[in-house]
């Protein structure tokens, strides 16, 4: 779920999120909320809300990284678990050494801070190979799937799941698809 400016301005929002999670029997760590880089870096009030959400156990993703106001040097100040590398870098990852270096730097800084990374906007096998080469752990984009409703997601997951094997070890690909609903 993407957080809005209004939600992050609401002092009661973290409490509301915690209550909804409790009412539905969902562990806070099962919910990942996204905030754009430009919104996360905006002001102390927004950062305070992010810290409050993090304190209740919700995971946070920094969306569109590389297009906003923060930089790799200030990433450590944001209470996020995942950095989502903007598609504007990914779409040229297979053709531009400059974009590959920026992806690699983002991945390395995020990893050093204990954060995971997601490459956004993967549309071709060549882009997938390029972000894999930069050791980005996850990806999302039309190469994997168009946006899905919750029922279509269930169908997609069922069709994508490998058949159970007779004890053979699974060799998972180093890049997993993050599907947005």
C-alpha positions as CSV (number, residue, x, y, z in Angstrom):
1,X,0.0,0.0,0.0
2,X,1.3,3.4,-0.9
3,X,1.2,6.0,1.8
4,X,-0.2,9.5,1.1
5,X,0.8,12.9,2.4
6,X,-2.5,13.0,4.3
7,X,-2.0,9.7,6.0
8,X,1.5,10.7,7.1
9,X,0.2,14.0,8.4
10,X,-2.3,12.2,10.6
11,X,-0.9,11.7,14.1
12,X,-3.3,8.8,14.7
13,X,-2.4,6.9,11.5
14,X,0.2,4.5,13.1
15,X,-2.3,3.7,15.8
16,X,-5.1,3.0,13.2
17,X,-2.8,0.7,11.3
18,X,-1.9,-1.2,14.4
19,X,-5.6,-1.6,15.3
20,X,-6.6,-2.8,11.9
21,X,-3.7,-5.3,11.9
22,X,-4.8,-6.6,15.4
23,X,-8.5,-6.8,14.4
24,X,-7.6,-9.0,11.4
25,X,-5.1,-11.2,13.2
26,X,-2.2,-10.0,10.9
27,X,1.3,-9.7,12.2
28,X,2.7,-6.2,11.5
29,X,5.7,-7.6,9.7
30,X,3.4,-9.1,7.1
31,X,2.4,-5.6,6.0
32,X,4.8,-3.5,3.8
33,X,3.8,0.1,3.3
34,X,5.5,2.2,0.6
35,X,6.4,5.9,0.6
36,X,7.9,7.8,-2.2
37,X,11.5,9.0,-1.8
38,X,10.4,12.7,-2.2
39,X,7.7,12.3,0.5
40,X,9.9,10.4,2.9
41,X,12.6,13.0,2.7
42,X,10.2,15.9,3.0
43,X,10.0,16.9,6.7
44,X,10.4,15.8,10.3
45,X,6.7,15.1,10.7
46,X,6.7,12.6,7.9
47,X,9.8,10.9,9.2
48,X,8.3,10.8,12.7
49,X,5.3,8.9,11.3
50,X,7.5,6.5,9.5
51,X,9.5,5.8,12.7
52,X,6.1,5.3,14.5
53,X,5.0,2.8,11.8
54,X,8.4,1.0,12.0
55,X,8.0,0.8,15.8
56,X,4.8,-1.2,15.6
57,X,6.6,-3.7,13.3
58,X,5.3,-2.7,9.9
59,X,8.0,-2.9,7.1
60,X,8.5,0.2,5.0
61,X,9.6,0.4,1.3
62,X,11.2,3.5,-0.2
63,X,9.5,3.8,-3.7
64,X,11.0,5.4,-6.8
65,X,14.5,5.7,-5.3
66,X,16.8,7.8,-7.3
67,X,14.3,10.3,-8.6
68,X,13.6,12.4,-5.5
69,X,15.4,14.6,-3.1
70,X,17.4,12.2,-1.0
71,X,20.7,10.6,-1.9
72,X,22.7,7.5,-1.2
73,X,24.5,9.4,1.6
74,X,21.2,10.2,3.4
75,X,19.5,6.8,3.0
76,X,20.7,5.7,6.4
77,X,18.5,8.4,8.0
78,X,15.2,6.9,6.7
79,X,13.6,4.0,8.7
80,X,13.0,1.8,5.6
81,X,13.5,-1.9,5.0
82,X,13.4,-2.0,1.2
83,X,14.7,0.4,-1.5
84,X,12.8,0.2,-4.7
85,X,15.1,1.3,-7.6
86,X,13.1,3.5,-10.0
87,X,12.3,2.1,-13.4
88,X,14.0,5.1,-15.1
89,X,17.3,3.3,-14.1
90,X,16.1,-0.2,-14.8
91,X,14.8,0.5,-18.3
92,X,18.3,1.4,-19.5
93,X,20.2,-1.2,-17.3
94,X,20.9,-3.4,-20.3
95,X,22.2,-0.7,-22.6
96,X,23.8,2.0,-20.3
97,X,26.9,1.3,-18.2
98,X,26.1,4.5,-16.3
99,X,22.7,3.1,-15.2
100,X,24.2,-0.2,-14.2
101,X,26.7,1.6,-12.0
102,X,23.9,3.6,-10.3
103,X,21.9,0.4,-9.7
104,X,25.0,-1.4,-8.3
105,X,25.8,1.6,-6.0
106,X,22.2,1.6,-4.7
107,X,22.2,-2.1,-4.1
108,X,25.5,-2.0,-2.3
109,X,24.6,0.9,0.0
110,X,21.2,-0.6,0.7
111,X,22.8,-4.0,1.6
112,X,25.3,-2.3,3.8
113,X,22.4,-0.7,5.7
114,X,20.6,-4.1,6.1
115,X,17.9,-3.1,3.5
116,X,16.7,-5.2,0.6
117,X,16.3,-3.9,-3.0
118,X,13.6,-4.2,-5.7
119,X,14.2,-3.2,-9.3
120,X,11.0,-1.6,-10.6
121,X,9.8,-1.7,-14.2
122,X,11.5,-4.8,-15.5
123,X,10.0,-5.4,-19.0
124,X,12.6,-7.5,-20.9
125,X,14.8,-10.5,-20.2
126,X,17.8,-8.3,-21.0
127,X,16.8,-5.8,-18.2
128,X,16.3,-8.8,-15.8
129,X,19.7,-10.1,-16.6
130,X,21.3,-6.7,-16.1
131,X,19.7,-6.1,-12.6
132,X,20.6,-9.7,-11.6
133,X,24.2,-8.9,-12.6
134,X,24.1,-6.0,-10.1
135,X,22.9,-8.4,-7.4
136,X,19.5,-6.8,-7.0
137,X,17.5,-9.4,-5.0
138,X,14.0,-8.7,-6.3
139,X,12.2,-7.2,-9.2
140,X,8.8,-6.2,-10.4
141,X,7.4,-5.3,-13.8
142,X,5.5,-6.3,-16.8
143,X,8.0,-9.1,-17.6
144,X,6.5,-10.9,-14.6
145,X,2.9,-9.7,-14.7
146,X,0.6,-6.8,-15.3
147,X,-1.1,-5.4,-12.1
148,X,-3.6,-8.0,-10.8
149,X,-6.7,-8.0,-8.7
150,X,-6.6,-10.2,-5.6
151,X,-8.5,-13.0,-7.3
152,X,-6.3,-12.9,-10.4
153,X,-3.3,-12.9,-8.1
154,X,-4.4,-16.2,-6.6
155,X,-4.8,-17.7,-10.0
156,X,-1.4,-16.4,-11.1
157,X,0.2,-17.8,-8.0
158,X,-1.4,-21.2,-8.4
159,X,-0.3,-21.3,-12.1
160,X,3.3,-20.2,-11.2
161,X,3.9,-22.6,-8.3
162,X,6.2,-25.4,-9.2
163,X,4.7,-28.9,-8.7
164,X,5.8,-30.6,-5.5
165,X,8.9,-32.7,-6.1
166,X,9.9,-35.9,-4.3
167,X,12.5,-34.4,-2.0
168,X,14.6,-32.7,-4.6
169,X,16.1,-29.4,-3.6
170,X,14.6,-26.3,-5.2
171,X,16.9,-23.9,-7.0
172,X,15.2,-20.6,-6.6
173,X,16.2,-17.8,-9.1
174,X,18.2,-15.0,-7.5
175,X,15.6,-12.5,-8.5
176,X,12.0,-13.0,-7.3
177,X,9.0,-11.2,-8.7
178,X,7.3,-8.7,-6.4
179,X,3.6,-8.6,-7.5
180,X,1.6,-5.5,-6.7
181,X,-2.2,-5.7,-6.1
